[in-house]
Structure formats: structure tokens, C-alpha cells
């Protein structure tokens, strides 16, 4: 009986594979849909190839099918549109045609909470972004430089990899873990308020554990599974979300109570308070219809900011340090730039702007190691995509993308494209001193409205990342303090080749362990 059952199962699998292959051959010969990436097994499709190395998968598919193609990802049709035109088509598409909410809500809502970000109408979400902008004003950004500098300086003095022995002058640093810890301190210190930052300082903090459980909710499989699927990590995610919401609402309640207890003569004291993001959202959060953010919604936005202000930054600064370890010449150029431009004075916002090579190191790392390899939208209606053949407009044809397809753009892929960047797989911060700086400067505000560029490290269109200015400050300050403090050398490879990337999470990061040998600079010894 067991043998018969096995034989029947094998026959059914074989039949499904045969039907799947024949249907692909027929589909690719008919109509004007994008070509379908060949795969043997239905539902699974190209999930494994895409999941292991998405950028390599995109390149192999482009060589076979061109810049527009469709593949099967856990039973869903995903249509990829590569290049600068693809970035613009997907990221700057009309809300009535392309929806981010329909893709990301099932992933973000259980983690952030209901009523905010992708769990509300787009018009409401855009107003929420404006509320957050009040807390990212120019004066606030300028004040963050000193805060981040102090956090980084203290961290490098106390982190265990720098203190294996008393007064250690050399050692080994696991970069990825260290930068993940440092960036959660800097993000919470600047954006979250003293109450939150203090929680992360205490050893074995419950908040740190809750953050970890929320973070585990950002697993790629949750893109395709209902949020209620009873996985152990989903249960821990839901418990953590409720507790974190309660943690923030308790802070807000205490602050409101404190305000009620103030006397009229305490106005000066209020002006002296640290105006963190919670303070800002409590005061500058009135919608156009006159309603205000509820305390629960403020809590949910704060959870989103906590996770959003950490993931990408920790990966980028880790990639930067690992790249510098294989590029000692650039490393010393950075140090000399600091000596020349800053002297012995305190690092400030204005002084940070003088560090051009530091900024270019961050730009180049974002180009080559963008933590977000895929940006997706759901097609709410059938869409026509013009595709040029041989770069000749007279040979242009239109492909039809069916309603319900997920559209995917990859600025991470286009930023590695040799048709836009010379020697694209080489980490070279000096490229931003030449033509690349002229043609692909992401500081151009016009890119926030359009997205017709191969270099979009923070996305584009209406969903361009609101925290990019903070990210540049956070990354720039940490890099400056690190280079001032240490000289690092690669352990595993020193030939300047590409670093290995871990794609197992929603946000790509350096392959663990990413270790470097460090030497304390003489002035820091």
C-alpha cells in the first residue's frame, strides 16, 4: 500500500510538472504579456532562485528575457521592470493603478499596528508623513549630530570587542552585530525620547527583547501568508506589538499628566524640554478634517520609526566599514580629511557638511549595497508597459501586465548596471566626484517627485523614505567617529571584491560573521 501511494504521488507530481511546462510554452507564444520565467514546479516557481540571490536572478533573467519579465513567487505572479524606466514606472505610478498598501500591509500592520502607514488611506498616510517631518526639522537634524557623536564615542569606549583586555589597542570586531547595536542606540536617542533610550541601556531589557520579537515579524514569508497563521514567531510578534503599544501609550499618558500639573509660570521649563518625536506628534498631528492622531496611533508610528530608523542604517554602516577594511588607501584619505577639515574641535552639523569623501563613502555603499533589493506594488488594473527594442523608439512595443500582478522595481539592481555606472561592481567612493555625481545625484529634490534614475537609495515618488536626511546624518557621524578612532583591516578578503550579502531577511545585510581586525589610532589609545 505504501509503495502504491508513493507511486501515485510521484505520478501526480510528474503530471503537474508536465502540465506546468506545457502551459508555459503555450503562454509565452501567445498574447503580449511579459515573458514568463521558465520553471518546473508550480507554486514554487522561481522562489528559491530569487530568494537566494535576487540581484543575480534579475541579471540572469534580463539576459534571457529583457528588462520586463514575470516570475512565480510562492504562487504569485511578479512582473519585474528593470532599469531607470522601470524604477519610474513602478515607484511613480498612479495610486489608482499601483498600490503599495495592497502589498506591504499584511507584513507591516501586524508589526507597526493598525491605523498607520500602510493600514490607512493613502491621503491619511501622506498626512502622517507630514506630521513626522515636523520632528525632522532642520534644527532637529542639526541637534542630532552631537547626540549621535556622543552615543558613538561612548559605544566605542565600552563595547566588548574593543575591551577584551584592559586598554586594548588591537583586536577583532564583528561589525554587523556591533553596528546593529549602535544604530538602535542612536535612533532611539534621537527619535524616541529619553524613556525609550534608557530602556535599551539596561542589561536584559524587556524592550530590547520585544524589539527583537517585532523584528522577526519582518520575515519574507509573511509577505505571502495571512497574518493570523499560527507560527510561533507570529505569536511572539503579536504579544510584542501589544506590549510595545502599551509602553508608548503609558509614556504619552504620563507626559499629558505632567503637562496638566504644570503651572502657568512653567512655560520656560517646557521650552527647555527635549522636543523628541513623541513630543512632536502629541502637538503637531491634526488631520485636514480636524481630527487628531490618537495616542494609540502615535504609539504605532513610534514603533514604525523605531524599526525603520535602524534596519537599513545598521546594514549600510556595516557594509561601509567592511569595505574600508579592504581599501586602506581610502580609509586613510578619510582620516586625513577629518584632520584637515575638523581639526580637534567637536563634530557639528556644519562641520559634517565639509566631509565630502565621507559623504561619498556613504553614497557609494548605498549604491553597491542597498539594503532593499526589491520594491513592490500591486497592479489594481491592467497596465500597458512600453518596451523599446535595441534602444530604438520605432521598434517599441507594449506589454500588457494583468490586474493582480505584483510589479517589482529594483533600484539596487539598476545601481549596479554597467550601462549607467562604469566598473559598476567596484566599490569606489571617488566615482561621485565625476560624472556620476552630475547625473545621479540623489540630493536633487526633483527625484522625490519622479523616479527616472538608476540611483534611488531611498526609493522615489510618494513613498520615498521620509527618514533619508536623518539616515545620512546618522551614517555620516558614526563613520566619522569610527574612522577617527580606529584603523581596520580585512581578515577574510583584502582584494576589494564584492562583499557577500545575506538575503534571508527582508533587509539585506552583510553575511555573518563580518569580522575585521582593528587598531586604535594613537590619539585614541
For each residue, the residues with C-beta under 8 A, 3 or more apart:
1: 4 5
2: 5 6
3: 6 7
4: 1 7 8
5: 1 2 8 9
6: 2 3 9 10
7: 3 4 10 11
8: 4 5 11 12
9: 5 6 12 13
10: 6 7 13 14
11: 7 8 14 15
12: 8 9 15 16
13: 9 10 16 17
14: 10 11 17 18
15: 11 12 18 19
16: 12 13 19 20 41 42
17: 13 14 20 21 40 41 42
18: 14 15 21 22
19: 15 16 22 23
20: 16 17 23 24 39 40 41 42
21: 17 18 24 25 38 40
22: 18 19 25 26
23: 19 20 26 27
24: 20 21 27 28 36 38 39
25: 21 22 28 29
26: 22 23 29 30
27: 23 24 30 31 33 36
28: 24 25 35 36
29: 25 26
30: 26 27
31: 27 400
32: 397 398 399 400
33: 27 36 70 399 400 401 402
34: 65 68 69 70 79 385 399 401
35: 28 65 66 68 69 70
36: 24 27 28 33 69 70 71 72
37: 45 46 61 64 65 69 70 71 72
38: 21 24
39: 20 24 44 45 46 71 72
40: 17 20 21
41: 16 17 20 44 45
42: 16 17 20 45 72 75
43: 72 74 75
44: 39 41 47 48 72 74
45: 37 39 41 42 71 72 73 74 75
46: 37 39 49 50 57 71 72 73
47: 44 50 51 72 73 74
48: 44 51 52
49: 46 52 53 57 60
50: 46 47 54 57 71 73
51: 47 48 54 220 503
52: 48 49 56 57 503
53: 49 56 57 501 503
54: 50 51 57 58 373 374 410 503
55: 58 59 373 410 412 413 416
56: 52 53 59 60
57: 46 49 50 52 53 54 60 61
58: 54 55 61 62 80 82 410 413
59: 55 56 62 63 413
60: 49 56 57 63 64
61: 37 57 58 64 65 69 71 80
62: 58 59 65 66 67 69 82
63: 59 60
64: 37 60 61 69
65: 34 35 37 61 62 68 69
66: 35 62 69 387
67: 62 81 82 83 85 86 387
68: 34 35 65 79 80 81 82 86 385 387 399
69: 34 35 36 37 61 62 64 65 66 79 80
70: 33 34 35 36 37 77 78 79 80 405
71: 36 37 39 45 46 50 61 77 78 80
72: 36 37 39 42 43 44 45 46 47 75 76 77 78
73: 45 46 47 50 76 78 224 406
74: 43 44 45 47 221 223 224
75: 42 43 45 72 224
76: 72 73 224 406
77: 70 71 72 402 404 405 406
78: 70 71 72 73 376 405 406 407 408
79: 34 68 69 70 379 401 405 406 407 408
80: 58 61 68 69 70 71 86 407 408 409 410
81: 67 68 85 86 89 90 385 407 408 409
82: 58 62 67 68 86 409 410 413 414 417
83: 67 86 87 414 417 419 454
84: 87 88 414 420 452 453 454
85: 67 81 88 89 452
86: 67 68 80 81 82 83 89 90 409 410 414
87: 83 84 90 91 409 411 414 451 452 453 454 456 460
88: 84 85 91 92 450 451 452 453 460
89: 81 85 86 92 93 385 407 409
90: 81 86 87 93 98 375 377 407 408 409 451
91: 87 88 375 409 411 451 456 459 460 461 463 464
92: 88 89 449 450 451 452 460 461
93: 89 90 97 98 377 407 461
94: 97 98
95: 98 99 122 462
96: 380 381
97: 93 94 379 380 381 383
98: 90 93 94 95 377 378 379 380 383 407
99: 95 102 103 377 378 380
100: 103 104 118 376 377 463
101: 104 105 118 119 122 125
102: 99 105 378 380
103: 99 100 223 376 377 378 406
104: 100 101 107 108 118 376
105: 101 102 108 109 118 119
106: 109 110 222 223 225 226 227
107: 104 110 111 217 218 222 223 506
108: 104 105 111 112 117 118 119 304
109: 105 106 112 113 114 117 118 119 227
110: 106 107 217 222 227 234 237 238 241
111: 107 108 214 217 218 237 241 303 307
112: 108 109 116 117 119 241 300 301 303 304 307
113: 109 116 119 241 245 296 297 299 300 303
114: 109 119 300
115: 119 120 294 296 297 300
116: 112 113 119 120 125 128 297 300 301 304
117: 108 109 112 120 125 128 300 301 304
118: 100 101 104 105 108 109 125
119: 101 105 108 109 112 113 114 115 116
120: 115 116 117 124 125 128
121: 124 125
122: 95 101 125 126 462
123: 126 127
124: 120 121 127 128 287
125: 101 116 117 118 120 121 122 128 129
126: 122 123 129 130 462
127: 123 124 130 131 287 288
128: 116 117 120 124 125 131 132 293 301
129: 125 126 132 133 466
130: 126 127 133 134
131: 127 128 134 135 280 281 284 285 293 301
132: 128 129 135 136 277 280 281 301 305 466
133: 129 130 136 137 466
134: 130 131 137 280 284
135: 131 132 140 191 275 276 277 280 281 284
136: 132 133 140 141 466 467 469 470
137: 133 134 140 141
138: 141 142
139: 142 143
140: 135 136 137 143 144 275
141: 136 137 138 144 145 349 469 470 473
142: 138 139 145 348 349
143: 139 140 146 147
144: 140 141 147 148 190 470 473 474
145: 141 142 148 149 347 348 349 352 473 477
146: 143 149 150 346 347 348
147: 143 144 150 151 186 189 190
148: 144 145 151 152 186 189 190 473 474 477 478
149: 145 146 152 153 346 347 477 480 481
150: 146 147 153 154
151: 147 148 154 155 182 185 186 189
152: 148 149 155 156 182 186 477 478 481 482
153: 149 150 156 157 481 485
154: 150 151 157 158
155: 151 152 158 159 181 182 185
156: 152 153 159 162 481 482 485 486
157: 153 154 162
158: 154 155 162 163
159: 155 156 162 163 178 181 182
160: 163 164
161: 164 171 172 173 174 178 518
162: 156 157 158 159 168 171 173 518 520
163: 158 159 160 166 168
164: 160 161 168 171
165: 168 171
166: 163
167: 525
168: 162 163 164 165 171 520
169: 519 520 525
170: 517 518 519 520
171: 161 162 164 165 168 517 518
172: 161 491 515 516 517 518
173: 161 162 178 488 515 516 517 518
174: 161 177 178 512 513 514 515
175: 178 179 318 321 322 510 514 515 516
176: 179 180 314 315 318 509 510 512 513 514
177: 174 180 181 512 513
178: 159 161 173 174 175 181 182 318
179: 175 176 182 183 314 315 317 318 321 478
180: 176 177 183 184 310 314 318
181: 155 159 177 178 184 185
182: 151 152 155 159 178 179 185 186 314 317 478
183: 179 180 186 187 309 310 313 314 317 474 478
184: 180 181 187 188 200 211 310 314
185: 151 155 181 182 188 189 197 200 201
186: 147 148 151 152 182 183 189 190 313 474 477 478
187: 183 184 190 191 192 305 306 309 310 313 474
188: 184 185 191 192 196 197 200 306
189: 147 148 151 185 186 192 197
190: 144 147 148 186 187 276 309 470 474
191: 135 187 188 276 277 305 306 309 470
192: 187 188 189 195 196 197 276 277 278 302 305 306
193: 196 197 251 274 276 277 278 279
194: 197 198 274 276
195: 192 198 199 251
196: 188 192 193 199 200 207 251 302 306
197: 185 188 189 192 193 194 200 201
198: 194 195 201 202
199: 195 196 202 205 206 207 208
200: 184 185 188 196 197 205 207 208
201: 185 197 198 205
202: 198 199 205
203:
204: 208 209
205: 199 200 201 202 208 209
206: 199 209 210 243
207: 196 199 200 210 211 244 247
208: 199 200 204 205 211 212
209: 204 205 206 212 213 240
210: 206 207 213 214 240 243 244 247
211: 184 207 208 214 215 240 244 306 307
212: 208 209 215 216
213: 209 210 216 217 233 236 237 239 240
214: 111 210 211 217 237 240 241 244 303 307
215: 211 212 218 307 311
216: 212 213 219 233 236 237
217: 107 110 111 213 214 222 233 234 237 241
218: 107 111 215 222 307 311 505 506 507
219: 216 222 233 505 506
220: 51 223 504 505 506
221: 74 224 225
222: 106 107 110 217 218 219 225 227 234
223: 74 103 106 107 220
224: 73 74 75 76 221
225: 106 221 222 229 231
226: 106 229
227: 106 109 110 222 234
228: 234
229: 225 226 234
230: 234 235
231: 225 234 235
232: 235 236
233: 213 216 217 219 236 237
234: 110 217 222 227 228 229 230 231 237 238
235: 230 231 232 238 239
236: 213 216 232 233 239 240
237: 110 111 213 214 216 217 233 234 240 241
238: 110 234 235 241 242
239: 213 235 236 242 243
240: 209 210 211 213 214 236 237 243 244
241: 110 111 112 113 214 217 237 238 244 245 303
242: 238 239 245 246
243: 206 210 239 240 246 247
244: 207 210 211 214 240 241 247 248 299 303
245: 113 241 242 248 249 296 299 300 303
246: 242 243 249 250
247: 207 210 243 244 250 251 299
248: 244 245 251 252 278 298 299 302 303
249: 245 246 252 253 295 296 298 299
250: 246 247 253 254
251: 193 195 196 247 248 254 255 278
252: 248 249 255 256 278 282 295 298 299
253: 249 250 256 257 295
254: 250 251 257 258
255: 251 252 258 259 278 279 282
256: 252 253 259 260 282
257: 253 254 260 261
258: 254 255 261 262
259: 255 256 262 270
260: 256 257
261: 257 258
262: 258 259 266 269 270
263: 266
264: 267
265: 268
266: 262 263 269 270
267: 264 270 271
268: 265 271 272
269: 262 266 272 273
270: 259 262 266 267 273
271: 267 268
272: 268 269
273: 269 270 279
274: 193 194 279
275: 135 140 279 280
276: 135 190 191 192 193 194 279 280
277: 132 135 191 192 193 280 281 302 305
278: 192 193 248 251 252 255 281 282 298 302
279: 193 255 273 274 275 276 282 283
280: 131 132 134 135 275 276 277 283 284
281: 131 132 135 277 278 284 285 293 298 301 302
282: 252 255 256 278 279 285 298
283: 279 280
284: 131 134 135 280 281
285: 131 281 282 292 293 298
286: 290 291 292
287: 124 127 290 291 292 293
288: 127
289:
290: 286 287
291: 286 287
292: 285 286 287
293: 128 131 281 285 287 297 298 301
294: 115 297 298
295: 249 252 253 298 299
296: 113 115 245 249 299 300
297: 113 115 116 293 294 300 301
298: 248 249 252 278 281 282 285 293 294 295 301 302
299: 113 244 245 247 248 249 252 295 296 302 303
300: 112 113 114 115 116 117 245 296 297 303 304
301: 112 116 117 128 131 132 281 293 297 298 304 305
302: 192 196 248 277 278 281 298 299 305 306
303: 111 112 113 214 241 244 245 248 299 300 306 307
304: 108 112 116 117 300 301 307 308
305: 132 187 191 192 277 301 302 308 309 467
306: 187 188 191 192 196 211 302 303 309 310
307: 111 112 211 214 215 218 303 304 310 311
308: 304 305 311 312 465 467
309: 183 187 190 191 305 306 313 467 470 471 474
310: 180 183 184 187 306 307 313 314
311: 215 218 307 308 314 315 371 507
312: 308 315 316 371 372 471 507
313: 183 186 187 309 310 316 317 471 474 475
314: 176 179 180 182 183 184 310 311 317 318 509
315: 176 179 311 312 318 319 369 371 507 508 509 510
316: 312 313 319 320 362 365 366 369 371 471 475
317: 179 182 183 313 314 320 321 475 478 479
318: 175 176 178 179 180 314 315 321 322 509 510 514
319: 315 316 322 323 365 368 369 499 510
320: 316 317 323 324 361 362 365 475 479
321: 175 179 317 318 324 325 479 482 488 516
322: 175 318 319 325 326 490 499 510 514 516
323: 319 320 326 327 361 365 427 499
324: 320 321 327 330 331 334 361 483 488
325: 321 322 331 488 489 490 491 494 516 517
326: 322 323 490 493 494 495 496 497
327: 323 324 330 331 427 496
328: 331 332 487 489
329: 332 333
330: 324 327 333 334 357 361 429 430
331: 324 325 327 328 334 335 483 487 488
332: 328 329 335 336
333: 329 330 336 337 357
334: 324 330 331 337 338 357 358 361 479 483
335: 331 332 338 339 483 484 487 521
336: 332 333 339 340
337: 333 334 340 341 355 356 357 358
338: 334 335 341 342 355 358 480 483 484
339: 335 336 342 343
340: 336 337
341: 337 338 351 354 355
342: 338 339 345 347 351 354 355
343: 339
344:
345: 342 351
346: 146 149 351
347: 145 146 149 342 351 352 477 480 481
348: 142 145 146 351 352
349: 141 142 145 352 353 473
350: 353 354
351: 341 342 345 346 347 348 354 355
352: 145 347 348 349 355 358 473 476 477 480
353: 349 350
354: 341 342 350 351
355: 337 338 341 342 351 352 358 359 476 480
356: 337 359 360
357: 330 333 334 337 360 361 429
358: 334 337 338 352 355 361 362 476 479 480 483
359: 355 356 362 363 472 476
360: 356 357 363 364 429 430 432 433
361: 320 323 324 330 334 357 358 364 365 429 479
362: 316 320 358 359 365 366 472 475 476 479
363: 359 360 366 367 429 432 442 457
364: 360 361 367 368 427 428 429 431 432
365: 316 319 320 323 361 362 368 369 427
366: 316 362 363 369 370 415 457
367: 363 364 370 415 416 421 455 457
368: 319 364 365 415 416 425 427 498
369: 315 316 319 365 366 499 501 508 510
370: 366 367 373 411 412 415 457 508
371: 311 312 315 316 507 508 509
372: 312 375 412 459 507 508
373: 54 55 370 410 412 413 503 508
374: 54 408 409 410 412
375: 90 91 372 408 409 410 411 459
376: 78 100 103 104 406 407 408
377: 90 93 98 99 100 103 406 407
378: 98 99 102 103 404 405 406 407
379: 79 97 98 382 383 401 402 403 404 405 406 407
380: 96 97 98 99 102 403
381: 96 97 403
382: 379 400 401 402 403
383: 97 98 379 400 401 407
384: 398 399 400 401
385: 34 68 81 89 398 399 400 401
386: 396 397 398
387: 66 67 68 396 397 398 399
388: 391 392 393 395 396
389: 392 395 396 397
390: 395
391: 388
392: 388 389 395 396
393: 388 396
394:
395: 388 389 390 392
396: 386 387 388 389 392 393
397: 32 386 387 389
398: 32 384 385 386 387
399: 32 33 34 68 384 385 387
400: 31 32 33 382 383 384 385
401: 33 34 79 379 382 383 384 385 405 407
402: 33 77 379 382 405
403: 379 380 381 382
404: 77 378 379
405: 70 77 78 79 378 379 401 402
406: 73 76 77 78 79 103 376 377 378 379
407: 78 79 80 81 89 90 93 98 376 377 378 379 383 401
408: 78 79 80 81 90 374 375 376
409: 80 81 82 86 87 89 90 91 374 375
410: 54 55 58 80 82 86 373 374 375 413 414
411: 87 91 370 375 414 415 454 455 456 457 459 460
412: 55 370 372 373 374 415 416
413: 55 58 59 82 373 410 416 417
414: 82 83 84 86 87 410 411 417 420 454 455 456
415: 366 367 368 370 411 412 420 421 424 454 455 456 457
416: 55 367 368 412 413 421 424 425
417: 82 83 413 414 420 421 424 454
418: 421 422 423 424
419: 83
420: 84 414 415 417 424 440 454 455
421: 367 415 416 417 418 424 431 436 440 454
422: 418 431
423: 418 426 428
424: 415 416 417 418 420 421
425: 368 416 498
426: 423 496
427: 323 327 364 365 368 496 498
428: 364 423 431
429: 330 357 360 361 363 364 432
430: 330 360 433 434
431: 364 421 422 428 434 436 437
432: 360 363 364 429 436 437
433: 360 430 437
434: 430 431 437 438
435: 438 439
436: 421 431 432 439 440 455
437: 431 432 433 434 440 441
438: 434 435 441
439: 435 436
440: 420 421 436 437 453 454 455
441: 437 438 444
442: 363 447 453 455 456 457 458
443:
444: 441 447
445: 448 449
446: 449 450
447: 442 444 450 451 453 456 460 464
448: 445 460 461 464
449: 92 445 446 461
450: 88 92 446 447 453 460 461
451: 87 88 90 91 92 447 456 459 460 461 464
452: 84 85 87 88 92
453: 84 87 88 440 442 447 450 456 460
454: 83 84 87 411 414 415 417 420 421 440
455: 367 411 414 415 420 436 440 442
456: 87 91 411 414 415 442 447 451 453 459 460 464
457: 363 366 367 370 411 415 442 468
458: 442 464 465 468 471
459: 91 372 375 411 451 456 463 464 465
460: 87 88 91 92 411 447 448 450 451 453 456 463 464
461: 91 92 93 448 449 450 451 464
462: 95 122 126
463: 91 100 459 460
464: 91 447 448 451 456 458 459 460 461 468
465: 308 458 459 468 471
466: 129 132 133 136
467: 136 305 308 309 470 471
468: 457 458 464 465 471 472
469: 136 141 472 473
470: 136 141 144 190 191 309 467 473 474
471: 309 312 313 316 458 465 467 468 474 475
472: 359 362 468 469 475 476
473: 141 144 145 148 349 352 469 470 476 477
474: 144 148 183 186 187 190 309 313 470 471 477 478
475: 313 316 317 320 362 471 472 478 479
476: 352 355 358 359 362 472 473 479 480
477: 145 148 149 152 186 347 352 473 474 480 481
478: 148 152 179 182 183 186 317 474 475 481 482
479: 317 320 321 334 358 361 362 475 476 482 483
480: 149 338 347 352 355 358 476 477 483 484
481: 149 152 153 156 347 477 478 484 485
482: 152 156 321 478 479 485 486
483: 324 331 334 335 338 358 479 480 486
484: 335 338 480 481 521 523 524
485: 153 156 481 482 520 521 524
486: 156 482 483 518 519 520 521 524
487: 328 331 335 518 519 521
488: 173 321 324 325 331 516 517 518 519
489: 325 328 494 516 517 518 519
490: 322 325 326 493 494 516 517
491: 172 325 515 516 517
492: 515
493: 326 490 497
494: 325 326 489 490
495: 326
496: 326 327 426 427
497: 326 493
498: 368 425 427
499: 319 322 323 369 510 511 514
500: 510 511
501: 53 369 508 509 510 511
502: 505 508 509 510 511 512
503: 51 52 53 54 373 508
504: 220
505: 218 219 220 502 508 509
506: 107 218 219 220
507: 218 311 312 315 371 372
508: 315 369 370 371 372 373 501 502 503 505
509: 176 314 315 318 371 501 502 505
510: 175 176 315 318 319 322 369 499 500 501 502 514
511: 499 500 501 502 514
512: 174 176 177 502
513: 174 176 177
514: 174 175 176 318 322 499 510 511
515: 172 173 174 175 491 492
516: 172 173 175 321 322 325 488 489 490 491
517: 170 171 172 173 325 488 489 490 491
518: 161 162 170 171 172 173 486 487 488 489
519: 169 170 486 487 488 489
520: 162 168 169 170 485 486 524 525
521: 335 484 485 486 487 524 525
522: 525
523: 484
524: 484 485 486 520 521
525: 167 169 520 521 522
